Amino acid sequence: MSPLTLEIISKNKIVTEGMTAQVYDTVDHVFLAQETDLIVIMPATADIIGKVANGIADDIVSSICMAIPADKPKLICPAMNTEMYNQSILQENLAKLAHRNYKEIPPRVDILTSGKRGIGALAEAHVIINQIVSELNVSQADMMLATV
């Protein structure tokens, strides 16, 4: 799905690059981090988990994560190959994120892109939505009326 399609559907500006200062007359990642009600990293690859856990801010997502206030809810939804998910370094990075108040919505067991069955499939949509609703303390009906 293209950024333009997402803009049309959500009726919101879609930011695909950080630090452009073109949207809000300020640095995009700082503005977005300060204005958000919560952040959901979905799907969270091993790469983005490692970046955020170790303070690397070299793209829009990791930069927003570095700038988001500590009291904002933060959800992370891993999705990757079973072997990658089970690596000790990835589990250590998830533990670092948990220590920094990120809540993991764990992946599920399913057939993965490799064709093998294992843990690593993105959590089902209803599980993610229920957690978002819980974090925001809103009803699902209100959630359906909210903009992306």
N, C-alpha and C positions, 0 to 999 in steps of 0.2 A: 504494500500500500504506500503510495507516495505521500510526501509531506502536504502537498496541495489537497489531496483527498482527505487527509486527516483534518486539515484546517476547515474544509467545507463541512465535514460531518460534525466536528466538535464546535464549530463557530469560534475557535480560538486560534491565535497565532501559534504555529508550530516552530520550535527552535531546533535546528539541526546542527548548529555549530555554536561553540561558546565564544564569549568575549567579542561579539560583533558590535554591540552597543547600537544596533540599528532599530531595535524594536521599542525600547522604553526610555531612550536617552540615558541609559545606565548600562552597566555590565549585565548581560542577560542572566548568567548563572547566579549572580548575587540577588538580583531582583526576583528571579523565580524561586530561589531558596527561601527568601524572606516572605514571599507572598503565598506560598503553598500551605495547604492544611495538612498534608502528609505527602510522603514520597513512597512510590511503589516501584521497585526495580524488577521488571518482568519482561522477558525472561532474564534472569541473572546468570550470565555465563561465568565460567571460572575466571576469565579475564577481568570482568567488572568487579567480581567479588574480591579478587586480589588487589585491584587498584584501590577500591574504597577502603578495604581493611588496612591497607598500608599507606594511606594518605596520598596516593598518586592522583593528581587532578589534571589530566591531559586531554579530556574531552568534555562535552557538555554534561553528561550524566555524572561522571566522577567529580566534576567541578561543582555541580549543584550539591552533591553529597558533602563536599568539604565545607560549603557555605551554609548549609541548612542549620537552623537553630537546634540546640540539643534537646529542647522540649517538644519538638515536632515528631509525630509518629513516623516511623521508618519501617517499611516492609520490604523483604527481599525474597524473591521467588526463584530459587535455583532451577535450572533446566540444562541438563548436559548428559553425556555418556556416563554409564554406571561407574566405570573405572576412574573417571575424572572426579565424580562426586565422592567416591570413597577414598581418594587420596588424602593422606594425613595433612598435607599443606592446605588443601581446600577446607578441611574440617577445622584446622587451626584458624584460618581466615574467617570462617563462619563464627567461631567462638569469639574472635576479636570483635566482630560486628555485634554479636549478642551483648558483649561487654559495653558496647557503645549504644545500646538501646535499639538495635535493629532487631526486628522480629522476623524469624525465618518462617515462611510458609513452605514446608518441606515438599520436595518432589514426590511423585507417586511412582509406583511400579507399573510399567506398561511396555508395549513394544516401542523401542526407540528408533531413531533414524538409522541406526546400524542394522536394524532388522532383528536385533536380540531383545529379549525381555529382561528388564531390570529396573532398578531405581534410577530416576533421572528425568522422568517426564514431568512437565510443568503441572503444578497442582490444577485441579479442575476449577473452572471459572467460578462456580458457586462457592467454593471454599475461599477463593481469593476475595470475592465480593463480600462474603460474610465477614471476613476479617477487616476489610476496609470499613464496612458499616459499623462494626464494633469499635474500631479505632476512632472513627469520627463521631461516634455516639449519635447516629442518625438512623432513621428507619429506612428500610429498603425502598419504600415508595419515594421518600425524599431523595434517596440516592439516584433513582432513575430520572429524577427531574434535574439533577445537578449537571453542570457541564464538565467535560473532560479537562 
